[in-house]
Amino acid sequence: MRPAERVASQVDSLPGDSVVALYFADQRPLDGPAAVLDWRLDGQLTRLLLDGDVSGRAGEHVLLQNNGKLKADWALMIGGGKWHGLCRKTHAALVRHMLSVARQAGFRKVSLAFMLHEEVTDDILQQQINEALAAEGEGIDLCRFSCEAVFSI
């Protein structure tokens, strides 16, 4: 398994079969990559949240097809639980879960999108992704990731 490649791209410009991002139960309105993906996908995730179909709890999954506004074919949104109080260990588990779900969905070229967190530096994030790839990456041919400080819509 080759290591994940860091790219300096906005979430809607990340290539692959799927772009994978976290959304959180205590972030309303949505923030970071989830907000950009939601905006580019015409508010589909926001509608699901408003209708009570999803909440952002840890382990929740929403798969949205590209409407022509993303570079990736699909957007896979993973519930992350609570952003506030998120620790390094929980973040690592979320990264592993992101790759596990993407692999189980059959995605071979995956782009992961993150926003910066006080507990997770760039180096720690790279390490978490590579450890998750070693554990959950069988069948994933290519993994890119982006962690931009500011996501603009």
Secondary structure, DSSP 8 states (H G I E B T S, - for coil): ----EE----GGG--SSEEEEEE-TT-SS--HHHHHHHHHTTTHHHHHHHTTS----TT-EEEEE--SSSSSSEEEEEE---STT--HHHHHHHHHHHHHHHHHTT-SEEEEEE--BTTB-HHHHHHHHHHHHHHH-TT--EEEEEE-S----
